[in-house]
Amino acid sequence: MRPATATKLRANAATIHQLGRQHGLHSFALSTEPGELVATLDADRSYFDITSFETDLSTILGALVQVVPRGPGVDIDETEPLNDLRGAA
């Protein structure tokens, strides 16, 4: 499976945010790497939630998605926030 493109991730931002809430992930941003998202993981969640989110989203999009959680010791370049534009004017 090929990595999801930035265009595909932007087009599915609402789905990403909705699915992310179910898995304890929020504040998504695109990374410089194809198919890679940066996100904040809720304190009561674990890497199992990230893996489950990646699997579910990759299946929905038909393209590989990886998540890098923000945190101490994580140095990842974010290119732009992935906003959930539902209801935007």
Secondary structure as the mmCIF struct_conf table of DSSP 4:
data_model
#
loop_
_struct_conf.conf_type_id
_struct_conf.id
_struct_conf.beg_label_comp_id
_struct_conf.beg_label_asym_id
_struct_conf.beg_label_seq_id
_struct_conf.end_label_comp_id
_struct_conf.end_label_asym_id
_struct_conf.end_label_seq_id
HELX_LH_PP_P HELX_LH_PP_P1 ARG A 2 ARG A 2
STRN STRN1 PRO A 3 PRO A 3
HELX_LH_PP_P HELX_LH_PP_P2 ALA A 4 THR A 5
HELX_RH_AL_P HELX_RH_AL_P1 ALA A 6 ALA A 11
TURN_TY1_P TURN_TY1_P1 ASN A 12 ASN A 12
HELX_RH_AL_P HELX_RH_AL_P2 ALA A 13 HIS A 23
TURN_TY1_P TURN_TY1_P2 GLY A 24 GLY A 24
STRN STRN2 LEU A 25 SER A 31
BEND BEND1 THR A 32 GLU A 33
TURN_TY1_P TURN_TY1_P3 PRO A 34 GLY A 35
STRN STRN3 GLU A 36 LEU A 41
HELX_LH_PP_P HELX_LH_PP_P3 ASP A 42 ASP A 42
TURN_TY1_P TURN_TY1_P4 ALA A 43 ASP A 44
HELX_RH_AL_P HELX_RH_AL_P3 TYR A 47 LEU A 61
TURN_TY1_P TURN_TY1_P5 GLY A 62 GLY A 62
BEND BEND2 ALA A 63 ALA A 63
STRN STRN4 LEU A 64 LEU A 64
STRN STRN5 GLN A 66 PRO A 69
TURN_TY1_P TURN_TY1_P6 PRO A 72 GLY A 73
STRN STRN6 GLU A 78 PRO A 81
TURN_TY1_P TURN_TY1_P7 ARG A 86 GLY A 87
#
